[in-house]
Amino acid sequence: MLAILSDIHGNLPALEAVIADARAAGATGFVNLGDSLSGPLWPAETADLLMREGWPTIAGNHERQLLMHPLERMNASDRFARGCLSDAHLAWLAAQPQSITVIPAILCVHGSPRSDVEHLIHSVEGIGLRDASDAEIVERLDDAAAPLILCGHTHVPRVVTLADGRVIANPGSVGLQAYTDDHPAFYSVENGDPLARYALVSGTTVDLCAIPYDHLAAAAKAAREGREDWAEALRSGRNG
């Protein structure tokens, strides 16, 4: 059984809780779908743990931004993380691929197979997200034919089975349950609670998991770094 993690965003206590819960549930392997470090929390410590574990890991859009954007173009979360990372951390990020295939039948991407910022099984509508239709999902998959396709990026857990039998799943976010973004237009995501999300996979069966952790410690760290937006999201799973 595999544990699937995504969008950790430097939230070390959430990551540690998820690892312990997944191992207690019988997980014998882990896969990380990216956006591991960006945010005002513990990027270096999170990188150290992930590097020690050595899991299959792909780059999300924030890994790309941390490596490629000059500091003046970075948002506050990326800029904070970049300032905490060593050359060894950056080399680890640079070695991460955009997609991987594990246990031959499982394709892992961050956004969609064609873009790390494209939502695969959700769509922006108004100022929020809605479930994408099967037709939208098929178009975004291009020619990806794996029986199970795993994605992250939206922070919203969902499992979809298409008419042709392909299963597409998003485990949700380990580390951040509410945020706002402006791509492709402004929208807000709120899961409504502070629980850490991940998924357990056996064959093509995906079980979505949500567990408690010391979210108040994470919120306090964000507040100390002057990020009350993150602090509120970590406390409540909602945007202030």
DRENVEXDREN-859009 format. One record per residue: x, y, z of N, C-alpha, C, O, CB in turn. Coordinates in steps of 0.1 Angstrom, whole numbers, padded with zeros to 4 digits, always signed. Glycine has a CB too. Layout:
! DRENVEXDREN-859009
XYZXYZXYZXYZXYZ/...
//
This chain:
! DRENVEXDREN-859009
+0008-0012+0000+0000+0000+0000+0009+0012+0000+0018+0013+0008-0010+0000+0012/+0005+0022-0009+0013+0034-0010+0005+0046-0003-0007+0047-0004+0015+0038-0025/+0013+0054+0004+0008+0067+0009+0011+0078-0001+0023+0079-0005+0013+0070+0023/+0001+0086-0005+0003+0097-0015+0002+0110-0008-0009+0113-0002-0007+0095-0027/+0012+0118-0009+0013+0131-0002+0014+0142-0013+0021+0140-0023+0024+0132+0008/+0009+0154-0010+0011+0165-0019+0009+0178-0011+0003+0178-0001+0000+0164-0031/+0015+0188-0017+0013+0202-0012+0016+0203+0003+0007+0207+0011-0001+0207-0015/+0028+0199+0007+0032+0199+0021+0035+0213+0026+0031+0217+0037+0045+0191+0024/+0040+0221+0017+0043+0236+0019+0050+0238+0032+0047+0248+0040+0029+0243+0020/+0060+0230+0035+0069+0233+0047+0063+0231+0060+0068+0235+0070+0074+0247+0046/+0051+0224+0061+0044+0222+0073+0049+0209+0080+0043+0198+0078+0029+0221+0071/+0060+0211+0087+0067+0199+0093+0058+0191+0102+0057+0179+0101+0079+0203+0100/+0051+0197+0112+0043+0189+0121+0031+0181+0114+0028+0170+0118+0037+0197+0132/+0026+0187+0103+0016+0180+0095+0022+0168+0088+0016+0158+0088+0009+0190+0085/+0034+0170+0083+0041+0160+0076+0044+0148+0085+0042+0136+0082+0053+0165+0069/+0049+0151+0097+0053+0141+0106+0040+0133+0111+0041+0121+0112+0060+0147+0118/+0029+0140+0113+0017+0133+0116+0012+0124+0105+0007+0113+0108+0006+0143+0120/+0013+0128+0093+0008+0120+0082+0017+0108+0080+0012+0097+0078+0008+0129+0069/+0030+0109+0081+0039+0098+0080+0035+0087+0091+0034+0076+0088+0054+0102+0082/+0033+0092+0103+0030+0083+0114+0017+0076+0112+0016+0064+0114+0030+0090+0128/+0007+0083+0107-0006+0077+0105-0006+0067+0093-0012+0057+0094-0017+0088+0102/+0001+0071+0083+0002+0062+0071+0009+0049+0074+0005+0038+0070+0009+0069+0059/+0020+0050+0082+0027+0038+0086+0019+0029+0095+0019+0017+0094+0040+0041+0092/+0011+0035+0104+0002+0028+0113-0009+0021+0105-0013+0010+0109-0004+0037+0123/-0013+0027+0094-0023+0021+0085-0018+0010+0076-0025+0003+0069-0030+0032+0077/-0004+0008+0076+0002-0002+0068+0009+0002+0055+0012-0006+0047-0009-0012+0064/+0010+0015+0053+0017+0020+0041+0032+0015+0041+0039+0016+0052+0017+0035+0040/+0036+0010+0030+0050+0005+0029+0058+0013+0019+0070+0011+0018+0050-0010+0024/+0052+0023+0013+0059+0032+0004+0052+0046+0004+0040+0047+0007+0060+0027-0010/+0059+0056+0000+0054+0070-0001+0057+0076-0014+0068+0073-0019+0059+0078+0011/+0048+0084-0019+0051+0092-0031+0047+0107-0028+0036+0109-0022+0043+0087-0043/+0055+0116-0032+0053+0130-0029+0050+0138-0043+0058+0137-0052+0065+0137-0022/+0039+0144-0044+0034+0151-0056+0038+0165-0057+0033+0172-0066+0020+0149-0058/+0047+0170-0048+0052+0184-0051+0046+0195-0043+0037+0193-0035+0051+0187-0065/+0052+0207-0045+0049+0219-0036+0052+0216-0022+0044+0217-0013+0034+0223-0038/+0065+0212-0020+0069+0206-0007+0073+0217+0003+0071+0214+0015+0080+0197-0009/+0078+0228-0001+0085+0237+0008+0080+0251+0009+0082+0257+0020+0099+0237+0004/+0074+0256-0001+0070+0270-0001+0061+0274+0010+0050+0267+0012+0064+0274-0015/+0064+0285+0017+0055+0290+0028+0064+0294+0040+0075+0292+0040+0046+0279+0032/+0057+0301+0049+0064+0307+0060+0066+0298+0072+0064+0303+0084+0057+0320+0064/+0068+0285+0070+0069+0276+0081+0083+0270+0083+0092+0277+0088+0059+0264+0078/+0085+0257+0079+0098+0251+0082+0103+0245+0068+0104+0233+0067+0096+0240+0092/+0107+0253+0059+0111+0247+0046+0123+0239+0046+0124+0228+0041+0113+0258+0036/+0134+0244+0053+0146+0236+0054+0145+0223+0062+0150+0213+0057+0157+0245+0060/+0138+0224+0073+0136+0212+0081+0127+0201+0073+0130+0189+0074+0129+0215+0094/+0117+0206+0066+0109+0197+0058+0118+0191+0047+0116+0179+0044+0097+0205+0052/+0126+0199+0040+0135+0194+0030+0144+0183+0036+0147+0173+0030+0143+0205+0024/+0150+0186+0048+0159+0176+0054+0152+0163+0056+0157+0152+0053+0164+0182+0068/+0139+0163+0061+0132+0151+0064+0129+0143+0051+0132+0131+0050+0119+0154+0071/+0125+0151+0041+0122+0144+0028+0134+0139+0021+0133+0128+0015+0115+0154+0018/+0145+0146+0022+0157+0140+0016+0162+0128+0023+0167+0118+0017+0169+0151+0017/+0160+0127+0037+0164+0115+0044+0155+0103+0040+0160+0092+0038+0163+0117+0059/+0142+0106+0038+0133+0095+0034+0135+0090+0020+0134+0078+0017+0118+0100+0035/+0139+0099+0011+0142+0095-0003+0131+0090-0011+0133+0081-0020+0153+0085-0002/+0119+0094-0009+0107+0090-0016+0108+0094-0031+0114+0104-0034+0094+0095-0009/+0101+0087-0040+0098+0093-0053+0091+0106-0051+0080+0107-0045+0090+0083-0062/+0096+0117-0057+0091+0130-0055+0091+0138-0068+0101+0137-0076+0099+0138-0044/+0080+0145-0071+0080+0153-0084+0080+0168-0080+0077+0172-0069+0068+0150-0092/+0084+0176-0089+0084+0191-0087+0070+0196-0090+0064+0193-0100+0094+0197-0097/+0066+0205-0081+0053+0213-0083+0057+0226-0089+0069+0229-0092+0045+0214-0071/+0047+0234-0091+0049+0248-0096+0058+0256-0087+0066+0265-0091+0036+0255-0099/+0057+0254-0074+0065+0262-0064+0080+0257-0065+0089+0266-0062+0060+0260-0050/+0083+0245-0067+0097+0241-0069+0103+0248-0081+0114+0253-0081+0098+0225-0071/+0095+0248-0092+0100+0256-0104+0102+0270-0101+0112+0276-0105+0089+0254-0116/+0093+0276-0094+0094+0291-0091+0106+0293-0082+0113+0303-0084+0081+0296-0084/+0108+0285-0072+0119+0287-0063+0133+0286-0070+0142+0293-0067+0119+0276-0052/+0133+0278-0080+0146+0276-0088+0148+0286-0099+0159+0290-0102+0146+0262-0094/+0137+0291-0105+0138+0298-0117+0135+0313-0116+0140+0321-0124+0129+0292-0128/+0127+0317-0107+0123+0331-0105+0134+0339-0098+0138+0334-0087+0110+0332-0099/+0137+0351-0102+0146+0359-0093+0138+0363-0081+0126+0364-0081+0150+0372-0101/+0145+0367-0070+0139+0370-0058+0128+0381-0059+0118+0380-0053+0149+0374-0048/+0131+0391-0067+0121+0402-0069+0108+0398-0075+0098+0405-0074+0127+0413-0076/+0108+0386-0082+0096+0381-0089+0088+0371-0080+0077+0368-0083+0099+0375-0102/+0095+0367-0069+0088+0356-0061+0078+0362-0052+0078+0374-0048+0099+0349-0052/+0067+0354-0050+0058+0358-0040+0064+0356-0026+0075+0350-0024+0044+0350-0041/+0057+0361-0016+0063+0361-0002+0066+0347+0003+0076+0345+0010+0053+0368+0008/+0057+0337+0000+0059+0323+0004+0072+0317-0002+0080+0311+0005+0047+0315+0001/+0073+0319-0015+0085+0313-0022+0098+0321-0017+0108+0314-0015+0084+0315-0037/+0097+0334-0015+0109+0341-0011+0113+0337+0003+0125+0336+0005+0105+0356-0011/+0104+0335+0012+0108+0330+0025+0115+0317+0024+0125+0315+0030+0095+0329+0034/+0109+0307+0017+0115+0294+0016+0129+0295+0009+0138+0288+0014+0106+0285+0008/+0130+0303-0001+0143+0303-0008+0154+0308+0001+0165+0304+0000+0142+0313-0020/+0150+0317+0010+0160+0323+0019+0165+0313+0030+0175+0315+0036+0155+0335+0026/+0157+0302+0032+0160+0292+0042+0168+0280+0036+0174+0272+0044+0148+0287+0048/+0169+0279+0023+0174+0267+0017+0189+0267+0014+0194+0278+0010+0166+0264+0005/+0195+0256+0016+0210+0255+0013+0212+0251-0001+0202+0248-0009+0216+0245+0023/+0224+0251-0006+0227+0246-0019+0223+0231-0021+0219+0227-0031+0242+0247-0022/+0225+0223-0010+0221+0209-0011+0206+0208-0013+0201+0199-0020+0225+0202+0002/+0198+0216-0006+0184+0216-0008+0180+0220-0022+0172+0213-0028+0177+0226+0002/+0186+0230-0027+0183+0234-0041+0187+0224-0051+0180+0222-0061+0190+0247-0044/+0198+0217-0049+0202+0206-0058+0192+0195-0058+0188+0189-0068+0216+0201-0055/+0186+0192-0046+0176+0182-0045+0164+0186-0053+0158+0177-0060+0172+0179-0030/+0160+0198-0051+0148+0203-0059+0150+0202-0074+0142+0198-0081+0145+0218-0055/+0162+0206-0078+0165+0207-0092+0165+0193-0099+0163+0192-0111+0179+0213-0095/+0167+0182-0091+0167+0169-0096+0153+0163-0097+0152+0152-0103+0176+0160-0087/+0143+0169-0092+0130+0164-0093+0123+0165-0106+0124+0175-0113+0121+0171-0082/+0118+0154-0111+0111+0154-0125+0097+0160-0124+0092+0162-0113+0110+0140-0131/+0092+0164-0135+0078+0169-0136+0067+0158-0134+0056+0161-0130+0076+0177-0149/+0071+0146-0137+0061+0135-0136+0069+0122-0134+0081+0121-0138+0052+0134-0148/+0063+0112-0128+0069+0099-0126+0058+0089-0128+0046+0091-0126+0076+0098-0112/+0062+0077-0131+0054+0065-0131+0059+0055-0121+0070+0051-0121+0053+0059-0145/+0050+0052-0112+0054+0042-0101+0045+0030-0103+0034+0030-0107+0052+0048-0087/+0051+0018-0099+0044+0005-0100+0036+0005-0113+0024+0004-0113+0034+0003-0088/+0044+0005-0124+0040+0008-0138+0027+0014-0141+0025+0022-0150+0041-0003-0146/+0016+0011-0133+0003+0016-0136-0001+0029-0130-0013+0033-0132-0007+0005-0132/+0008+0036-0123+0004+0048-0116+0012+0060-0122+0024+0060-0120+0006+0047-0101/+0005+0069-0128+0012+0082-0133+0010+0093-0122-0001+0095-0118+0006+0086-0147/+0021+0099-0119+0020+0110-0109+0024+0123-0115+0035+0124-0121+0029+0107-0097/+0015+0133-0114+0018+0147-0118+0014+0156-0107+0008+0153-0097+0010+0150-0132/+0019+0169-0109+0015+0179-0099+0001+0185-0102-0008+0185-0094+0026+0189-0097/+0001+0192-0114-0012+0198-0118-0019+0188-0128-0027+0181-0123-0009+0211-0125/-0016+0189-0140-0021+0180-0150-0009+0174-0158+0002+0179-0156-0031+0187-0160/-0011+0164-0167+0001+0159-0174+0008+0170-0183+0019+0168-0187-0003+0148-0183/+0001+0181-0186+0007+0190-0195+0011+0203-0188+0017+0212-0195-0003+0194-0206/+0008+0206-0176+0011+0218-0169+0011+0217-0154+0002+0210-0148+0002+0229-0173/+0021+0222-0147+0021+0222-0132+0012+0232-0126+0010+0232-0114+0035+0224-0127/+0005+0240-0134-0004+0250-0128-0019+0248-0133-0027+0256-0131+0000+0264-0131/-0021+0237-0141-0034+0234-0146-0041+0224-0136-0036+0214-0132-0034+0228-0160/-0053+0228-0132-0061+0219-0124-0066+0208-0132-0071+0210-0143-0073+0227-0117/-0065+0196-0127-0069+0184-0135-0084+0180-0132-0091+0178-0142-0060+0172-0132/-0087+0179-0120-0101+0174-0117-0109+0184-0109-0120+0181-0104-0100+0161-0108/-0105+0197-0110-0112+0208-0105-0111+0219-0115-0102+0220-0123-0107+0213-0091/-0121+0229-0115-0121+0240-0124-0124+0253-0117-0132+0252-0107-0131+0238-0136/-0117+0264-0120-0121+0276-0114-0134+0281-0120-0136+0282-0132-0110+0287-0117/-0143+0285-0111-0156+0290-0115-0160+0301-0105-0160+0299-0093-0167+0279-0116/-0162+0313-0110-0165+0324-0101-0152+0327-0093-0141+0329-0099-0177+0322-0092/-0153+0328-0080-0141+0330-0072-0138+0317-0064-0132+0318-0053-0143+0341-0062/-0142+0306-0069-0139+0293-0062-0136+0282-0072-0134+0284-0083-0151+0289-0053/-0136+0270-0067-0134+0258-0075-0147+0250-0075-0154+0249-0065-0122+0250-0070/-0149+0243-0086-0159+0233-0087-0153+0220-0092-0142+0220-0098-0171+0238-0097/-0160+0209-0091-0156+0197-0097-0156+0198-0112-0166+0202-0118-0164+0185-0092/-0145+0194-0118-0144+0194-0133-0153+0183-0138-0154+0172-0132-0130+0192-0138/-0158+0185-0150-0166+0174-0157-0157+0164-0162-0145+0166-0164-0175+0180-0168/-0163+0152-0165-0155+0142-0171-0149+0146-0185-0137+0143-0188-0163+0129-0174/-0156+0154-0192-0151+0159-0205-0139+0168-0203-0129+0167-0211-0162+0166-0213/-0140+0177-0193-0129+0186-0190-0116+0178-0186-0105+0180-0191-0132+0196-0179/-0118+0168-0178-0107+0159-0173-0101+0152-0185-0088+0152-0186-0112+0149-0163/-0109+0146-0193-0103+0138-0205-0095+0148-0214-0084+0144-0218-0115+0132-0213/-0100+0160-0216-0092+0169-0225-0079+0173-0218-0069+0174-0225-0100+0182-0227/-0079+0175-0205-0066+0178-0198-0057+0167-0197-0045+0169-0195-0069+0184-0185/-0061+0155-0198-0053+0143-0197-0044+0141-0209-0034+0134-0209-0061+0130-0194/-0048+0147-0220-0041+0145-0233-0041+0130-0236-0052+0124-0236-0026+0150-0233/-0029+0124-0238-0029+0109-0241-0025+0101-0229-0021+0089-0231-0020+0107-0252/-0026+0106-0217-0022+0098-0205-0032+0087-0203-0044+0089-0201-0022+0107-0192/-0027+0075-0204-0035+0063-0204-0034+0054-0192-0039+0043-0192-0033+0055-0216/-0026+0058-0182-0024+0050-0170-0037+0047-0163-0046+0055-0163-0014+0056-0160/-0039+0035-0158-0051+0032-0150-0054+0041-0139-0066+0043-0135-0051+0017-0146/-0043+0045-0132-0045+0054-0121-0036+0066-0123-0024+0065-0125-0041+0047-0107/-0041+0078-0122-0034+0091-0123-0036+0099-0111-0047+0102-0107-0039+0099-0136/-0025+0103-0105-0025+0110-0092-0020+0125-0095-0011+0127-0102-0016+0104-0081/-0027+0134-0089-0024+0148-0090-0026+0156-0077-0032+0151-0068-0033+0155-0102/-0020+0168-0077-0022+0176-0065-0026+0190-0069-0035+0192-0077-0008+0177-0057/-0019+0200-0064-0021+0214-0068-0033+0222-0062-0031+0233-0057-0021+0215-0083/-0045+0216-0063-0056+0223-0058-0058+0223-0043-0065+0232-0038-0069+0217-0065/-0052+0214-0036-0053+0211-0022-0067+0206-0018-0070+0204-0006-0051+0225-0014/-0075+0202-0028-0088+0197-0025-0089+0182-0029-0086+0178-0040-0099+0205-0034/-0092+0173-0019-0092+0159-0022-0104+0155-0031-0115+0160-0029-0092+0151-0009/-0102+0146-0040-0113+0141-0048-0108+0129-0056-0096+0128-0060-0118+0152-0059/-0117+0119-0058-0114+0107-0066-0125+0107-0077-0137+0108-0074-0114+0094-0057/-0120+0105-0089-0129+0104-0101-0126+0091-0109-0115+0088-0111-0128+0116-0110/-0137+0084-0112-0135+0072-0121-0142+0076-0135-0154+0078-0135-0142+0059-0115/-0134+0076-0145-0140+0079-0159-0147+0067-0165-0146+0056-0160-0128+0084-0168/-0154+0070-0175-0162+0060-0182-0153+0048-0187-0157+0037-0188-0170+0065-0193/-0141+0052-0191-0132+0042-0196-0124+0034-0185-0116+0026-0188-0122+0048-0206/-0127+0037-0173-0121+0030-0162-0110+0036-0155-0105+0032-0144-0117+0017-0166/-0104+0047-0162-0093+0054-0155-0097+0061-0142-0108+0067-0142-0087+0064-0165/-0089+0059-0132-0091+0066-0119-0082+0078-0118-0070+0076-0120-0090+0056-0108/-0087+0089-0114-0079+0101-0112-0081+0106-0098-0093+0107-0094-0082+0113-0122/-0071+0108-0090-0073+0111-0076-0063+0123-0072-0052+0123-0076-0070+0099-0067/-0069+0131-0063-0061+0142-0057-0062+0139-0042-0073+0139-0036-0066+0156-0061/-0050+0138-0035-0051+0134-0021-0054+0146-0012-0056+0145+0000-0038+0129-0017/-0054+0158-0018-0055+0170-0010-0042+0175-0005-0031+0169-0009-0065+0168+0002/-0041+0184+0004-0029+0190+0009-0025+0185+0023-0033+0185+0032-0029+0205+0009/-0013+0181+0025-0008+0178+0038-0008+0191+0047-0012+0190+0058+0007+0172+0037/-0003+0202+0041+0001+0213+0049-0007+0226+0049-0005+0234+0058+0014+0216+0046/-0017+0227+0040-0024+0240+0039-0038+0238+0034-0040+0234+0023-0016+0250+0030/-0048+0241+0042-0062+0238+0039-0070+0250+0034-0082+0248+0032-0069+0232+0051/-0064+0261+0032-0071+0273+0026-0060+0282+0020-0049+0283+0025-0079+0281+0036/-0064+0288+0009-0054+0297+0002-0062+0305-0009-0073+0301-0012-0042+0289-0004/-0056+0315-0014-0061+0322-0026-0050+0322-0037-0038+0321-0034-0065+0337-0022/-0055+0323-0049-0045+0323-0060-0051+0332-0071-0063+0335-0071-0043+0308-0066/-0043+0335-0081-0047+0344-0092-0045+0338-0105-0044+0345-0115-0040+0357-0091/-0043+0325-0106-0041+0318-0119-0052+0307-0121-0052+0298-0113-0027+0313-0120/-0060+0307-0131-0060+0317-0143-0067+0330-0140-0066+0340-0147-0067+0310-0155/-0074+0331-0128-0081+0343-0123-0082+0341-0108-0079+0330-0103-0095+0345-0130/-0085+0352-0101-0085+0351-0087-0096+0341-0082-0107+0340-0087-0089+0365-0081/-0092+0332-0073-0101+0323-0066-0097+0320-0052-0085+0322-0049-0103+0310-0075/-0106+0315-0044-0103+0311-0031-0107+0297-0028-0117+0292-0033-0111+0321-0021/-0098+0290-0021-0100+0276-0017-0101+0275-0002-0092+0280+0005-0089+0266-0023/-0111+0268+0003-0113+0266+0017-0118+0252+0020-0129+0248+0016-0122+0276+0024/-0110+0243+0026-0115+0230+0030-0123+0230+0043-0131+0221+0046-0103+0221+0031/-0122+0241+0051-0131+0243+0062-0127+0237+0075-0134+0238+0085-0144+0238+0058/-0115+0231+0075-0110+0226+0088-0095+0225+0087-0089+0226+0076-0116+0212+0092/-0087+0223+0098-0073+0223+0097-0066+0210+0095-0054+0209+0096-0067+0229+0109/-0074+0199+0092-0069+0186+0092-0059+0184+0080-0061+0190+0069-0080+0176+0090/-0048+0176+0082-0039+0173+0072-0044+0162+0063-0050+0152+0068-0025+0168+0078/-0043+0163+0050-0049+0154+0040-0037+0146+0034-0026+0151+0031-0057+0161+0030/-0041+0133+0031-0033+0125+0022-0041+0113+0017-0053+0113+0020-0020+0119+0030/-0036+0104+0009-0044+0093+0004-0036+0080+0006-0023+0080+0005-0048+0095-0010/-0043+0069+0007-0037+0055+0007-0042+0048-0006-0054+0049-0009-0041+0047+0019/-0032+0042-0013-0035+0036-0026-0032+0021-0025-0021+0018-0021-0028+0043-0037/-0041+0013-0030-0039-0001-0031-0045-0005-0045-0057-0005-0046-0045-0010-0019/-0036-0009-0054-0041-0011-0068-0046+0002-0073-0039+0011-0074-0052-0022-0068/-0059+0002-0078-0065+0014-0082-0075+0019-0072-0083+0028-0075-0071+0013-0096/-0075+0014-0060-0084+0019-0050-0077+0030-0042-0066+0028-0037-0088+0007-0040/-0084+0041-0040-0078+0053-0034-0087+0056-0022-0099+0058-0023-0077+0065-0043/-0081+0056-0010-0088+0060+0002-0083+0074+0007-0071+0075+0009-0087+0050+0014/-0092+0084+0008-0088+0097+0012-0088+0098+0027-0097+0093+0034-0097+0108+0006/-0077+0104+0033-0075+0104+0047-0074+0119+0052-0068+0127+0045-0063+0096+0051/-0079+0122+0063-0078+0135+0069-0075+0133+0084-0083+0127+0091-0090+0144+0067/-0064+0139+0089-0060+0136+0103-0057+0149+0111-0052+0158+0104-0049+0126+0104/-0058+0149+0124-0054+0160+0132-0039+0161+0134-0032+0150+0133-0061+0160+0145/-0034+0172+0136-0020+0174+0140-0019+0187+0148-0030+0194+0150-0010+0175+0127/-0008+0191+0152-0006+0204+0160-0007+0216+0151+0003+0223+0149+0007+0204+0169/-0019+0218+0146-0021+0229+0136-0019+0243+0143-0015+0253+0136-0034+0229+0130/-0021+0244+0156-0019+0257+0162-0005+0261+0163-0001+0272+0163-0025+0256+0176/+0004+0251+0164+0019+0254+0164+0023+0259+0150+0031+0268+0149+0027+0241+0167/+0017+0253+0139+0020+0258+0126+0014+0272+0124+0021+0281+0118+0014+0248+0115/+0002+0275+0129-0004+0288+0128+0005+0298+0136+0006+0309+0131-0018+0288+0133/+0010+0294+0147+0018+0304+0155+0031+0307+0148+0035+0318+0148+0021+0298+0169/+0037+0297+0141+0049+0300+0133+0046+0309+0122+0054+0319+0120+0055+0286+0128/+0035+0307+0115+0031+0317+0104+0029+0331+0110+0034+0341+0104+0019+0312+0097/+0023+0332+0121+0021+0345+0127+0034+0352+0131+0035+0364+0129+0011+0344+0139/+0043+0344+0136+0056+0350+0140+0064+0355+0128+0072+0364+0129+0065+0339+0147/+0061+0349+0116+0068+0353+0104+0060+0364+0097+0063+0368+0086+0069+0342+0094/+0050+0370+0104+0042+0381+0098+0032+0377+0088+0027+0385+0080+0051+0391+0092/+0028+0364+0087+0018+0359+0077+0005+0355+0084+0002+0344+0086+0024+0347+0069/-0003+0365+0087-0015+0363+0094-0025+0356+0084-0034+0349+0089-0022+0376+0099/-0023+0357+0071-0032+0350+0061-0030+0335+0063-0040+0328+0064-0029+0355+0047/-0017+0331+0063-0014+0317+0066-0019+0312+0079-0024+0301+0081+0001+0314+0064/-0016+0321+0089-0020+0317+0103-0035+0314+0104-0039+0304+0110-0017+0328+0113/-0043+0322+0098-0058+0320+0098-0061+0307+0090-0070+0299+0095-0065+0332+0092/-0055+0305+0079-0058+0293+0071-0054+0280+0079-0061+0270+0078-0050+0294+0058/-0043+0281+0086-0038+0269+0093-0047+0267+0106-0049+0255+0110-0024+0271+0098/-0052+0278+0112-0060+0276+0124-0074+0270+0120-0079+0261+0127-0062+0290+0130/-0080+0275+0109-0094+0272+0106-0097+0264+0093-0108+0259+0092-0101+0284+0106/-0087+0264+0084-0090+0259+0071-0099+0268+0063-0105+0264+0053-0097+0246+0072/-0099+0281+0066-0106+0291+0059-0097+0303+0057-0087+0305+0064-0119+0295+0066/-0100+0311+0047-0093+0324+0045-0100+0335+0053-0112+0336+0054-0093+0327+0030/-0091+0343+0059-0096+0354+0068-0104+0364+0060-0109+0373+0067-0084+0360+0075/
//
